[in-house]
Every structure is written in structure tokens, then in C-alpha cells.
Amino acid sequence: MTQPRFHFRGYPEFLAAAADQAGRPDLAGPAGRVEALAALSVLCSQAVEADPGRAAAILRQAAEFRHQLKISFDAADAMLRAVAAACGADELLAPPTGDPRGSSGKRSRRRKPTPDPTSPEAP
């Protein structure tokens, strides 16, 4: 008996779920226009259709791309928090209280940026 193939329908369903989890379903559309996410989705689609050896190589490339996206997000988050703190506007980055759109109410925990211990600027 052969195992049924996974059908990858692209990133919209993953994006919608992530936006809902963040309590911001309204941002699924704008986030979907991030070209890097579309490119990662193409790699995932290729991996599903490839033979196992080629799929592994594609997935390694996709994982590297994901790491780049994560690093970009972390940099954007740290940059925004540093500027908000310098401007005395930390409250602008606080999670919203009560969502009139009827989200699940789940919020991710805010993380304070921590210096990279390998950075020359670290204490």
C-alpha cells in the first residue's frame, strides 16, 4: 500500500493561521505580498513534487531561506523596539487590549531584544 502524497496548496492557509494566532487576521493579505514568503512557498511546492533525494536538497535550501526570514524578523523587531524606546514610545508596541474583530484572544509573549553575546557591542 502506497502512502498518499501530501498536497501542498501554497502559503495562504499557513499565513491565515499565523495571522489569526497573532490576533491580526487583517494582516494576512499584506503579509502575503512579501516576496520572500512566496519564494519559500515555491521551494516547498517543488519539494513535494520531487523525488526523495532532490526533495531533501530543496528542503535544505528552504530551511536556509527560513533562517534568513527569521533573522530579518528578529532584526526588524529589535530595530523597532530600540527606536521606540529611544523615542519614549514603548506603549506603541504593546499588544492591543481587546480586539473588536473577534480574534481568538491569543497573544504571543513579547520578548525584549537581547544583545548577541558574540557581538562586539555586547557588554
C-alpha positions as CSV (number, residue, x, y, z in Angstrom):
1,M,0.0,0.0,0.0
2,T,1.5,3.4,-1.0
3,Q,1.3,6.3,1.3
4,P,-0.9,9.1,0.0
5,R,1.0,12.1,-1.3
6,F,0.9,15.4,0.5
7,H,-0.8,18.1,-1.4
8,F,0.8,21.5,-0.8
9,R,-1.7,24.2,-1.5
10,G,0.6,27.1,-1.0
11,Y,1.2,29.5,1.7
12,P,-2.2,31.3,2.1
13,E,-3.6,28.8,4.7
14,F,-0.4,28.9,6.7
15,L,-0.4,32.7,6.5
16,A,-4.0,32.9,7.6
17,A,-3.4,30.6,10.5
18,A,-0.3,32.6,11.6
19,A,-2.2,35.9,11.3
20,D,-5.1,34.5,13.4
21,Q,-2.6,33.2,16.0
22,A,-1.0,36.7,16.2
23,G,-4.5,38.2,16.7
24,R,-4.1,40.1,13.4
25,P,-6.1,38.3,10.7
26,D,-6.3,41.7,8.9
27,L,-2.6,41.4,8.1
28,A,-2.7,38.1,6.3
29,G,-3.3,40.0,3.0
30,P,-0.4,42.4,3.3
31,A,1.9,39.8,4.7
32,G,1.1,37.6,1.7
33,R,2.7,40.2,-0.6
34,V,6.2,39.5,1.0
35,E,8.1,38.1,-2.0
36,A,10.4,36.0,0.3
37,L,7.4,34.1,1.6
38,A,6.2,33.4,-1.9
39,A,9.7,32.2,-2.9
40,L,9.8,29.9,0.1
41,S,6.4,28.5,-0.9
42,V,7.7,27.7,-4.3
43,L,10.5,25.7,-2.8
44,C,8.1,23.8,-0.6
45,S,5.9,23.1,-3.7
46,Q,8.9,21.8,-5.6
47,A,10.0,19.6,-2.7
48,V,6.6,17.9,-2.6
49,E,6.8,17.0,-6.3
50,A,10.5,16.0,-6.3
51,D,12.0,12.5,-5.8
52,P,13.2,12.0,-2.2
53,G,16.9,12.8,-2.9
54,R,16.1,16.0,-4.7
55,A,13.4,16.9,-2.1
56,A,16.0,16.8,0.7
57,A,18.2,19.2,-1.2
58,I,15.3,21.6,-1.9
59,L,14.2,21.4,1.8
60,R,17.7,22.2,3.0
61,Q,17.6,25.3,0.7
62,A,14.1,26.2,2.0
63,A,15.3,25.8,5.6
64,E,18.2,28.2,4.9
65,F,15.7,30.7,3.4
66,R,13.5,30.3,6.5
67,H,16.5,31.1,8.7
68,Q,17.1,34.3,6.7
69,L,13.5,35.3,7.1
70,K,13.7,34.7,10.9
71,I,16.9,36.7,11.2
72,S,15.3,39.5,9.2
73,F,12.3,39.4,11.5
74,D,14.5,39.5,14.6
75,A,16.4,42.4,13.3
76,A,13.2,44.3,12.4
77,D,11.8,43.6,15.9
78,A,15.0,44.7,17.7
79,M,15.3,47.8,15.5
80,L,11.7,48.9,16.1
81,R,11.9,48.3,19.9
82,A,15.2,50.2,20.1
83,V,13.8,53.2,18.2
84,A,10.5,53.1,20.2
85,A,12.5,53.1,23.5
86,A,14.7,55.9,22.3
87,C,11.6,57.9,21.4
88,G,9.8,57.1,24.6
89,A,7.1,55.3,22.7
90,D,7.3,51.8,24.1
91,E,3.5,51.8,24.6
92,L,3.0,51.8,20.8
93,L,4.5,48.4,20.7
94,A,2.3,46.9,23.4
95,P,-0.2,44.2,22.3
96,P,-3.7,45.6,21.7
97,T,-6.2,45.3,24.6
98,G,-9.4,43.8,23.4
99,D,-9.8,43.0,19.7
100,P,-13.0,44.3,18.2
101,R,-12.5,41.9,15.2
102,G,-13.3,38.9,17.4
103,S,-9.9,37.2,17.2
104,S,-9.1,34.2,19.4
105,G,-7.6,36.5,22.0
106,K,-4.3,34.6,22.0
107,R,-1.3,36.8,22.0
108,S,2.3,35.9,21.7
109,R,4.6,36.9,24.5
110,R,6.6,40.0,23.9
111,R,10.3,39.4,24.0
112,K,12.8,42.1,24.9
113,P,15.6,42.2,22.5
114,T,18.7,40.6,23.9
115,P,22.2,41.5,22.8
116,D,24.1,38.9,20.8
117,P,26.9,37.7,23.1
118,T,29.2,37.3,20.1
119,S,28.6,40.9,19.0
120,P,31.4,43.4,19.7
121,E,28.8,45.7,21.2
122,A,27.7,43.1,23.8
123,P,28.5,44.0,27.4
